Amino acid sequence: MSESAPNKDVPKEHVHDGIVEYDNDPPMWLTVTFFLTLVWGFGYLLTMHLSVGTKLGPERLQADLAALAEWRASKDTGPLDEAAMRALSHAPNRIARGEALYATTECATCHGVDGTSDANRSGPNLRDRFWIHGSSMEELAKIISEGANNNAMPAQNRKLSNQDIANLAIYLVSLNRQGERSGKPADPVREREALITY
């Protein structure tokens, strides 16, 4: 029988309910794990909570949803649904592409360069809270794609891809996020109030 190391399994002087407590050092694996946890926790604190570039919470969720929607959009050739367009609606590259398309298609001719239209233009103001065909991104994309009013609003689906039509809808929503702008007055007979809140 081997003798125990000095200072090992030496009972403390007090006994409680017949339980003897020993004053041993913790095992080495537990001590190493404890210090590794401290190092990992400090690194986590620096990278996840104190780093300026790291997104957390709702910001991280929106970025992840946008990345997922972008990936799905690259795999799918059909029209994007409302959820995908909303997830992409804050993407700077999509807004910039929509802005370029707005300026080079018939959009600016009828709705004005800034989307407010005026009395001399046939299109309604796109920077107010009144809409003829609906204000959801799917409804905007559908009108851009298919046109309306016996081609007074020309269909763009022969000229533009589904992605470009989605980019135009995204750009229109980004304009509305900047706030309402006065322009051509709303037609109460045709237009209904529908705020864009996303």
GUNUTI-415307 format. One line per 3 residues: number of its first residue (from 1); their letters; for each residue x negated, y, z negated of N, C-alpha, C, CB. Coordinates in steps of 0.05 Angstrom, whole numbers, plus 5000, padded with zeros to 4 digits. Atoms other than C-alpha are relative to their C-alpha. Glycine has a CB too. Layout:
N
NUM	a	X Y Z X Y Z X Y Z X Y Z; ... .
This chain:
198
1	mse	4983 4977 5000 5000 5000 5000 4982 5025 5000 5019 5000 4976; 5017 4976 4997 4971 5067 5022 5010 5021 4980 5001 5011 5029; 4994 4979 5018 4968 5124 4975 5010 5025 5015 4976 5008 4982 .
4	sap	4990 4977 4986 5007 5187 4993 4980 5023 4998 5028 5009 4988; 5018 4977 5000 4971 5251 5011 5004 5017 4976 5003 5017 5026; 4996 4982 5023 4958 5301 4956 5021 5021 5006 4973 5013 4992 .
7	nkd	4978 4981 4998 5016 5349 4944 5022 4991 5018 4989 5026 5010; 4978 5011 4984 5063 5303 4983 5017 4983 4982 4990 4984 5024; 4981 5014 5016 5125 5274 4952 4996 5005 4970 4998 4970 5006 .
10	vpk	5002 4992 5028 5113 5313 4889 5027 5012 4992 4976 5020 4995; 4974 4989 5007 5180 5324 4855 4998 5026 4985 5016 4979 4983; 4998 4975 5015 5200 5392 4830 5009 4993 4971 5020 5020 5013 .
13	ehv	4995 5006 5028 5211 5398 4756 5030 4998 4994 4988 5021 4983; 4972 5001 5007 5286 5408 4759 5014 4977 5015 5014 5027 5007; 4983 5021 4988 5337 5353 4772 5028 5009 4996 4994 4972 4986 .
16	hdg	4972 4991 5002 5409 5368 4787 5018 4977 5008 5005 5025 5018; 4982 5023 4995 5463 5314 4783 4985 4975 5009 5021 5008 5021; 5015 5024 4993 5410 5261 4788 4985 5002 5026 5017 4977 5000 .
19	ive	5013 4996 4975 5382 5290 4852 4973 5012 4995 5017 5018 5020; 5027 4990 5003 5307 5299 4855 4992 5015 5026 4980 4976 4994; 5009 4985 4977 5280 5353 4901 4970 5000 5002 5011 5030 4999 .
22	ydn	5029 5001 4996 5212 5347 4932 4992 5027 5013 4992 4977 5018; 5011 4975 4989 5168 5407 4950 4980 4993 5022 4987 5016 4977; 5017 5007 4978 5142 5383 5017 5001 5021 5022 5008 4972 5012 .
25	dpp	5000 4983 4976 5122 5423 5078 5018 4988 5021 4971 5004 5011; 4983 5011 4978 5169 5417 5138 4982 4985 5020 5016 5022 5014; 5016 5015 4980 5146 5369 5192 4989 5019 5021 5016 4978 5013 .
28	mwl	5013 4983 4980 5099 5398 5245 5018 5006 5024 4974 4987 5010; 4983 4996 4976 5150 5388 5302 5021 5021 4995 5013 4973 5008; 4980 4980 5006 5201 5430 5265 4988 5028 4998 5013 4993 4973 .
31	tvt	5014 4974 5002 5151 5486 5251 4994 5011 5028 4974 4998 4984; 5006 4992 4972 5129 5487 5325 5025 5009 5014 4985 4977 5015; 4974 4993 4987 5201 5487 5349 5010 5027 4990 5021 4979 4994 .
34	ffl	4991 4974 5011 5217 5545 5302 4985 5023 5013 4996 5000 4970; 5016 4978 4989 5160 5588 5328 5005 5003 5030 4970 4996 4995; 4993 4999 4971 5176 5570 5401 5027 5014 5004 5001 4972 5013 .
37	tlv	4974 4987 4999 5248 5592 5388 4997 5030 4996 5019 4988 4979; 5005 4971 5004 5223 5659 5361 4989 5013 5025 4982 5004 4976; 5012 4989 4975 5180 5670 5423 5021 5002 5022 4976 4983 5009 .
40	wgf	4979 5000 4979 5237 5651 5470 5021 5021 4994 5014 4972 5001; 4980 4980 5007 5286 5695 5432 4990 5029 5005 5008 4998 4971; 5012 4974 4994 5239 5755 5437 4999 5006 5030 4972 5002 4987 .
43	gyl	5001 4997 4971 5229 5744 5511 5028 5004 5012 4988 4975 5013; 4972 4997 4992 5305 5737 5521 5009 5028 4994 5018 4979 4987; 4992 4973 5008 5316 5802 5484 4989 5021 5019 4992 5006 4971 .
46	ltm	5013 4981 4982 5266 5839 5528 5012 4999 5028 4970 4995 5001; 4992 5002 4972 5290 5812 5595 5030 5004 5003 4993 4973 5011; 4971 4999 4996 5366 5809 5583 5013 5025 4988 5012 4976 4989 .
49	hls	4987 4978 5013 5381 5867 5537 4985 5026 5001 5005 4992 4971; 5015 4975 5000 5325 5917 5540 4989 5007 5028 4977 4998 4981; 5009 4995 4973 5308 5912 5614 5020 5018 5014 4996 4974 5016 .
52	vgt	4982 4981 4986 5337 5970 5655 5013 4987 5024 4984 5025 5008; 4989 5011 4975 5347 5929 5718 5019 4977 4997 4978 4992 5017; 4984 5024 5004 5385 5871 5688 5030 5008 4996 4991 4984 4976 .
55	klg	4971 4995 5003 5461 5871 5697 5012 4979 4981 5014 4999 5028; 4987 5018 5019 5503 5842 5642 5030 5005 5000 4989 5004 4971; 4971 4996 5004 5577 5832 5628 5015 5004 5026 5005 5022 4981 .
58	per	4984 4995 4976 5626 5861 5678 4984 5007 5025 5020 5023 4994; 5017 4993 4976 5571 5890 5722 4988 4974 5012 4976 5018 4991; 5011 5025 4990 5539 5821 5728 5022 4983 5014 4988 4983 4977 .
61	lqa	4978 5015 4988 5607 5789 5742 5007 5012 5028 5025 5001 4982; 4993 4987 4974 5622 5840 5798 4978 4994 5020 5003 5030 4997; 5022 5006 4982 5553 5829 5828 5001 4971 5010 4972 5006 4987 .
64	dla	4998 5028 4992 5562 5753 5827 5023 4995 5018 5002 4983 4975; 4976 5003 4983 5632 5758 5857 4994 5011 5028 5024 5014 4988; 5007 4989 4974 5605 5803 5912 4982 4982 5016 4988 5028 4996 .
67	ala	5019 5019 4987 5548 5755 5927 5015 4975 5010 4978 4992 4981; 4985 5023 4991 5597 5697 5930 5018 5007 5024 5018 4990 4977; 4983 4991 4977 5645 5736 5975 4984 5004 5025 5015 5026 4993 .
70	ewr	5018 4996 4977 5587 5755 6020 4992 4974 5012 4975 5016 4992; 5007 5026 4990 5566 5683 6025 5023 4987 5015 4990 4982 4977; 4976 5011 4987 5637 5660 6041 5006 5014 5026 5024 5002 4981 .
73	ask	4994 4985 4975 5645 5715 6092 4980 4992 5022 4998 5030 4995; 5020 5008 4980 5581 5693 6127 5006 4972 5011 4972 5000 4989; 4993 5028 4991 5608 5621 6132 5027 4999 5015 5001 4982 4977 .
76	dtg	4973 5001 4989 5679 5639 6154 5003 5021 5022 5021 5006 4977; 4996 4981 4978 5699 5671 6220 5027 5013 4999 4995 4986 5026; 4973 4989 5001 5771 5686 6201 5001 5025 4983 5019 4979 4988 .
79	pld	4997 4975 5016 5798 5748 6167 4995 4994 4970 5028 5012 5003; 5006 5003 5029 5776 5759 6095 5026 5005 4984 4978 5020 4991; 4977 4996 5016 5828 5754 6041 4996 5023 4981 5007 4974 4984 .
82	eaa	5000 4977 5018 5845 5807 5989 4978 4998 4979 5027 5003 4986; 5020 5003 5021 5800 5778 5935 4972 5004 5010 5003 4972 4987; 5026 4997 4989 5740 5774 5980 4994 5029 5007 4997 4982 5025 .
85	mra	5005 4972 4992 5748 5844 6007 4997 5018 4975 5023 5011 5017; 5004 4984 5025 5757 5872 5936 4973 4995 4988 5022 4992 4980; 5027 5005 5011 5694 5837 5914 4978 5014 5016 4995 4969 5000 .
88	lsh	5020 4987 4982 5657 5867 5974 5004 5030 5001 5001 4988 5027; 4993 4972 4996 5689 5936 5967 4980 5019 4988 5027 5004 4989; 5020 4982 5012 5631 5964 5927 4972 4996 5013 4998 4997 4970 .
91	apn	5026 5006 4987 5575 5937 5973 4992 5024 5017 5002 4974 5016; 5009 4977 4984 5536 5997 6000 4997 4995 5030 4975 5011 4989; 5004 5006 4972 5518 5962 6065 5027 4997 5015 4984 4974 5003 .
94	ria	4974 5003 4988 5591 5945 6079 5013 5028 5004 5019 4982 4983; 4989 4973 4999 5613 6017 6064 4987 5016 5023 4997 5015 4973; 5015 4985 4979 5558 6045 6109 5008 4990 5028 4970 4996 4996 .
97	rge	4992 5011 4974 5577 5997 6166 5028 5010 5007 4999 4969 4999; 4973 4990 4996 5650 6017 6158 5001 5029 5008 5017 4996 4976; 5002 4971 4994 5632 6091 6159 4990 5004 5029 4981 5014 4981 .
100	aly	5010 4998 4972 5592 6082 6224 5022 4992 5020 4975 4982 5004; 4979 5009 4982 5650 6044 6256 5022 5021 5001 5012 4973 4990; 4979 4979 5001 5700 6097 6233 4993 5023 5019 5004 5010 4971 .
103	att	5008 4977 4983 5660 6151 6269 4999 4993 5029 4972 5009 4991; 5003 5007 4971 5651 6111 6334 5024 4988 5012 4977 4981 5002; 4976 5011 4989 5720 6082 6343 5021 5022 5001 5011 4976 4983 .
106	eca	4979 4980 4998 5787 6117 6354 5009 5011 4973 5023 4989 5015; 4991 4993 5027 5796 6124 6278 4997 5030 4996 4985 4985 4978; 5005 4972 5005 5764 6193 6273 5017 5018 5018 4971 5006 5003 .
109	tch	4985 4984 4981 5802 6218 6334 5028 5006 4989 5003 4986 5027; 4972 4997 5010 5871 6207 6302 5002 5008 4971 5015 4974 5004; 4999 4996 5029 5855 6211 6227 4981 5022 4991 4995 4975 4985 .
112	gvd	5019 4980 5008 5801 6264 6228 4974 4988 4990 5011 5018 4979; 5027 5010 5008 5727 6258 6212 4999 4991 4971 4979 5022 5005; 5001 5007 5029 5739 6257 6137 5025 4984 4991 4998 5025 4984 .
115	gts	4976 5016 5006 5805 6218 6141 5024 5015 4991 4993 4980 4980; 4977 4985 5010 5850 6275 6120 5020 5007 5022 4990 5026 4987; 4983 4993 4978 5880 6287 6189 5008 5029 4998 5025 4981 5001 .
118	dan	4989 4973 5001 5916 6352 6204 5024 5001 5018 4979 5022 5007; 4975 4997 4984 5977 6380 6241 4995 4994 5029 5011 5028 4996; 5006 5005 4972 5942 6372 6308 4994 4971 5007 4976 5017 5008 .
121	rsg	5007 5028 4996 5927 6298 6299 5025 4982 4996 4977 4991 4981; 4976 5017 5002 5975 6240 6307 5000 4982 4976 5002 4983 5025; 5002 5019 5022 5949 6197 6250 5006 5013 4973 4973 4988 4999 .
124	pnl	4995 4989 5026 5970 6205 6177 4974 5004 4984 5019 4981 4984; 5022 4996 5018 5924 6228 6121 4994 4974 4986 5007 5022 4979; 5009 5025 5013 5883 6169 6095 4988 5005 4973 4980 4985 5018 .
127	rdr	5013 4993 5025 5858 6206 6034 5021 5008 4978 4980 5022 5004; 4980 4994 5021 5924 6213 5996 5011 4973 4989 5023 5018 5012; 4989 5024 5012 5967 6163 5958 5024 4990 5014 5007 5005 4970 .
130	fwi	4976 5008 4984 6020 6154 6012 4991 4983 5024 5016 5024 5009; 5008 5019 4979 6017 6095 6060 5025 4990 5015 4985 4976 4989; 4977 5010 4984 6062 6072 6117 5002 4970 4999 4997 5010 5029 .
133	hgs	5000 5029 4997 6042 5999 6122 4988 4986 4976 4984 4992 5025; 5011 5013 5024 6015 5985 6052 4971 5009 4995 5002 4970 5002; 5027 4991 5007 5951 6001 6014 4982 4978 4990 5003 5021 4978 .
136	sme	5018 5021 5008 5923 5933 5997 4979 4997 5022 5015 4973 4995; 5021 5002 4980 5858 5916 6033 5009 4981 5022 4974 4990 4987; 4990 5018 4980 5892 5858 6069 5019 5014 5019 5014 4976 4987 .
139	ela	4982 4984 4983 5946 5905 6094 4985 5020 5018 5021 5014 4983; 5016 4982 4984 5895 5956 6116 4986 4986 5023 4979 5014 4983; 5014 5016 4979 5855 5903 6154 5020 4991 5021 4986 4976 4987 .
142	kii	4980 5010 4980 5919 5876 6187 5008 5023 5019 5024 4989 4985; 4992 4978 4983 5939 5945 6212 4977 5008 5019 5008 5025 4983; 5023 4994 4983 5868 5959 6237 4998 4979 5022 4974 5001 4984 .
145	seg	5003 5022 4981 5867 5891 6271 5022 5000 5021 5000 4974 4986; 4977 5003 4981 5937 5889 6302 5011 5025 5010 5021 4985 4986; 4988 4975 4991 5954 5962 6309 5028 5003 4990 4998 5003 5030 .
148	ann	4972 4995 5009 6023 5992 6299 5013 5021 5018 5001 5010 4971; 4985 4979 4986 6077 6037 6328 4996 5000 5030 4993 5027 4988; 5002 5002 4971 6075 6011 6399 4974 5011 5011 5023 5014 5014 .
151	nam	5027 4992 4992 6000 6022 6405 4993 5029 4995 4997 4994 5029; 5008 4973 5009 6002 6092 6376 4975 4997 4981 5023 5015 4985; 5024 5009 5015 5954 6059 6327 4989 4976 5015 5007 4993 4969 .
154	paq	5009 5021 4982 5912 6018 6375 4988 4976 4984 4979 5010 5019; 5011 5024 5012 5894 5946 6357 4970 4999 5005 5015 4974 5011; 5029 5001 4998 5820 5937 6343 4989 4971 5002 4988 5014 4976 .
157	nrk	5010 5027 5001 5818 5861 6343 4986 4990 5025 5023 4981 4993; 5014 5007 4975 5794 5858 6415 4973 5012 5002 5017 5008 5024; 5026 4986 4999 5737 5906 6403 4982 4993 4976 5005 5030 5000 .
160	lsn	5015 5004 5024 5716 5890 6332 5003 4972 4989 5008 5020 4979; 4998 5026 5013 5700 5826 6294 5016 5003 4974 4971 4989 4994; 4986 5000 5026 5737 5806 6231 4983 5013 4978 5007 4971 4992 .
163	qdi	5017 4987 5019 5677 5828 6191 5000 5030 5002 4971 4989 5003; 4999 4971 4996 5678 5897 6222 5026 5012 4992 4994 5007 5029; 4974 4991 5009 5752 5904 6210 5001 5001 4970 5023 4981 5011 .
166	anl	5002 4999 5029 5740 5886 6137 4983 5023 4991 4989 4973 4989; 5017 4978 5008 5684 5937 6134 5015 5027 5003 4975 5001 5018; 4984 4976 4997 5731 5991 6160 5020 5003 4977 5016 5000 5027 .
169	aiy	4982 4999 5023 5782 5973 6106 4985 5007 4975 5015 4973 4997; 5016 4995 5023 5727 5974 6054 4992 5030 4999 4974 4983 5000; 5007 4972 4999 5705 6043 6078 5024 5018 4993 4990 5008 5028 .
172	lvs	4977 4984 5006 5776 6070 6074 5006 5000 4970 5025 4990 5015; 4996 5001 5029 5782 6046 6002 4979 5016 4986 4999 4970 4991; 5021 4984 5013 5715 6077 5985 5006 5030 5002 4973 4994 5013 .
175	lnr	4992 4972 4997 5741 6144 6012 5021 5007 4978 5012 5006 5028; 4979 4995 5020 5802 6138 5966 4989 5000 4972 5022 4979 5003; 5012 5000 5027 5758 6123 5906 4987 5027 4994 4978 4978 4999 .
178	qge	5012 4973 5004 5726 6192 5916 5021 5020 4992 4986 5009 5025; 4979 4981 5008 5793 6224 5901 5017 5008 5024 4988 5024 4986; 4981 4991 4979 5852 6251 5940 4990 5026 5012 5028 5003 4989 .
181	rsg	5007 4975 4986 5841 6305 5992 5025 5009 5015 4976 4995 5020; 4977 4989 4986 5893 6351 6020 4995 4999 5030 5007 5028 4990; 5002 5001 4970 5907 6346 6094 5028 5000 5011 4984 4975 5009 .
184	kpa	4973 5002 4988 5966 6328 6136 5020 4991 4979 5000 4980 5024; 4981 5008 5020 6027 6325 6091 5013 4973 5005 5022 5021 4997; 4987 5026 4997 6060 6258 6078 5028 5002 5011 5001 4985 4973 .
187	dpv	4972 5001 4989 6123 6239 6116 5017 4983 4981 5000 4988 5029; 4985 5015 5020 6173 6220 6062 5019 4978 5012 5017 5019 4984; 4983 5020 4988 6215 6181 6112 4985 4974 5006 5012 5012 5027 .
190	rer	5016 5024 4993 6159 6134 6133 4981 4991 4978 4985 5005 5025; 5021 5007 5018 6108 6136 6078 5010 4996 4971 4979 5022 5000; 4993 5007 5027 6112 6105 6009 4975 5004 4982 5010 4971 4997 .
193	eal	5023 4996 5018 6069 6121 5948 4989 4974 4991 5009 5017 4976; 5014 5024 5008 6018 6067 5934 4971 5007 4994 5002 4978 5021; 5027 4992 5008 5956 6084 5894 4980 4977 5005 5000 5008 4970 .
196	ity	5022 5019 4998 5890 6050 5909 4985 5002 4973 4981 5005 5025; 5011 4999 5027 5864 6031 5840 4976 4982 4997 5021 4994 4979; 5023 5019 5002 5806 5984 5856 4976 5011 5014 5007 4973 5011 .
